[in-house]
Amino acid sequence: MNENAMTGVGRIPRREVSARTAALPLRAAGAERGRLPWYVVLPIAVISGVLLDLAFASVGWWPLAFLSVAGGLVTLVGRSAGGAFAVGLAYGAAFYFTHLMWVVQFLGPIPWIALAGFESLLFAAGAIPLAFAFRWAGAPPRRSARRALLPLLVATIWATRELLLGAWPYGGFPWGRVGMSQANGPFADAASWVGVTGLTFLIVCLCAGIVQWVTRPAPRNWAGLIPAVAIIALLSIPAFPTETAGTLRVGWVQGNGPAGYFDPRRAGDVLAAQIRATERVSGQTMDLLVWPEGGVDSDPLANPATATTLDELVQRYDAPLLMNAATTRGQNTFNTSLLWEPGGAEQRYDKINPVPFGEYVPDRWFYERIVPNLVGLIQREYTPGTDPPTVILDGIGVGLAICFDVIYDAVIWDGVRDGAQFFAFQTNNADFRGTDENLQQLEIARMRAIETGRAVVNVSTVGTSQVIAPDGSVIAGAAADAPAAAVTTVPLRTGITPAVRIGPLINILLPLAASGGLLAFGLQHRRD
């Protein structure tokens, strides 16, 4: 009995065998073409993650963001779900553990490892749909439509991943977004049209188009780079022109007091440092005086002596004081900015996004079982505020953001829609002295100025502090770790940029487009 009879399989004609064999490469083409070996792909992923960090301050080489994104995408071509997760984890860990090194300064290595590690895992999970997009785009000519749409889908998925990282868990942590790396580059103006998320989308779309063209089998048609040229043209559009509405003379003070969480100090030392530094602008005319976050280390709403001190200060300088302190109302404690005028403060803004594990501990009962000593250090529990992030000064809207508030789109956009003609960002960087944290935050503040077409007065307790023009350039500033004060003429602007107007819609449509586009690619791939 021959082998065919034993197995019950008849002889297959040679033509059919040849046809089936020839079809196998076509089925696997989308998965295999362009896939790099592991000994190449892992170093590329790690290097790409480090390059993205170098695109941000303190180095700030903005072109490296493009190289980083392109390198990260190349590593995903032809990967399975598990392979994409591993490559994404290598990229994410190289970026976040480097970019967030400043977290160590506050509470040591455990919070740094927890935050950077968790962000890396979420980043790696987001690499899986990117790999599927490359796989499902396919290679045969009849899939050319999907290949044309691939860069758009990849950019949509990447931008959606940033949105998810910035929203979950505990309100998210939208730090290290690709679009935020471009403050020093020629493409930052695009943020005024499409926002920071839209800028990320355009950058990734450009990189994905180039990667797709490079990994396409020869011969390559130069016409395939036309979409990339179109993206560069969009990135190069000048900033949206907001309308000039006069100027305001703003005094700003960097007290350099003992404002750190663990700084040795007595009650009133931070306030005293602010008062001493403010004397540097004594005798100068100003319309508003701005102090940083935590510039007053007692509750002026509950402490009559502090209130009297502030009353005397605003009368001496003949200008309202925008200050910040921890305030208590009932059982709740808030991180509050107050517009102090003679007799008290009628306008306030409570920080909307207290920092988890910094200003409050979510699920304290759970984390106390894991790291009780660290959780025990954070005694104060700030309550999220509900007030609009603006105050009105003689008919002029002043947009507000307190420290990490600046990284949340909604706070900034709400300020513009509430009538802000310039922004005052109050921050306390004392816990991160000597790190890149303040410089990264400055870069974010500059991007916010471009995105909204508004000037920004960015004041820190210990530095650096700056006044930023609506085009993102620095008008005036002070070095870190030294008292400083100045009075600067700040331009006022009105008008709402397209980024602010359509930003919320973009943040809704991108996740829908990512999920819908990926589903369509997958269904069509399955049909094929």
C-alpha positions, 0 to 999 in steps of 0.5 A: 500500500502506498503512502497516499492510500495509507493517509487517505489523501489523493495525489494533488496535481502538480499545477495545483501544488505550484499555485498553492505554493506560490500563494503562500508568500502573498498571504504572509507578505504583509507580515514578513516584508520589512521585518527586522531580526530581534538583534537589530530591532531591540537596539533600534527600539531602545535608541528610539526611546532615548532619542525621544527624550533628547528631543525634549528639554534639557537637550531639546533637539526637536528633529530627534522626535522625527527620528525616534518616531520613525525608528519606533515604527520600523521596529513594529513592521511585521510583528505579532501581538507579542512581538509588538508588545516587547518592542513597544516595552523596550521603546517605552521603557527607554523613554519614560525611565529617562524622561521621568528621572526627575521623579526620583528627586521627590520620593526616591526610586520606588515612585519613579519605577512605578510611574515610568514602569506603568507608563511603559506598559501602557505604551507597549500595549498601544504598540500592538494595534500599530503592528496590526495596522502594518500587518493588515495594510498588506502588500499586493497591488490590489491593496494599494488603497489600504497602503495609502491610508496606512500612515493616517491610521498609524498616526491616529492610533499613536495620537489615541495612545497619547490621549489614553495615557493622558486620561487614565488612570487617576486622570492620566499623565499627559507628559512626554507627548510628541507634539510637546517636543517641538517648542524649539522647532519650525513646526510648532506653529501648527499647534495653533491650528490642530492643538498638541494632539493634532501636531503629534498626529501630523508628525507621526503621519509624516514618519509613517509615510516615510517608513512605509515608502522605505520598507516597500519592495523595490522599485519605489516610485518617488510619487509615493512621497507626495503625501509626506511632502503634503504633511510637511506643507501642513506643518509649515503653516504660520500660526493662527493670528489672534487679535492684539488687545493692548498690554498689561504691566505684570510684576512677577516674583521668584522668591526662592524660599524653602518651598520643597516638601522636605525643606527645613523651614518655620511657619511663614518662611516662604511668605517672607522670602516672597516679600523680600524678593518683591522688594526688587520691584518696589517703586515700579508701576504695575497692573498686576503682581504674580507670585508662584504656587505655594508662595504663601505658606498659610491660609489667608482665608483663615489666618487674619495675620496673613490676610493683613500682610497681604492687604498691606502688600497690595496697598504698598505696590498699588496692584492686585496680587495673584497668589497661591496657598493651601486653603481649607473649606469645611473638611476639604483642602484645596490648592488655591490661587486667589486674586488678592485686592485690598480687603481680601479675595473675591475671585479664586481658582482651585486646582482642578487636577491635584497630582496623584501620589503628590497632592493626594493618594488615590485608594490610600487603603490599598497603597498603604499596604504596599508602601506604607512609609511612602504613603504616610509622607503624604498627609495632605489630601487636596480636593479637585476644584470646580471653579473656572480657571480664570479671574477678571482684572479690570475687565481683562481675563487672566487664564490660570493653571497651577503647576501640572494643570498645564499639561491638561488640555481642558484647563487651558482651553477652558481658560481661553473660552472663558475670556483669558487674554493672557495666562498666569502659570503658577508652579512650585518646582522646589522638589525637583531642583537640579533636574529637567522637570522645570525645563520640560514644564517650560517647554509645555508652557511655550507650546501652550502659548503657541496653541492659544495665541496668548502670552504666558507669565510662568512663575516658579518658587525656585525657578526658572521663571519666564514671560513667554510671548504668544509665539512661544519666544521668551520675553524675560526670565530668571535663572533657577535657585536665586531670588528674582523679580521684574515688571514686564509688559505683557501683550494681550490677545483675543480671538480663539484659535482653531486648536482651542475651538476644535480641540475637544472634537479632535480628542473625541474623533481620533479614538473613534477613527483609530478603532473604526479604521483598525476594524475596517483594516482587519475585516478587509484583511480577513476577507483577503 
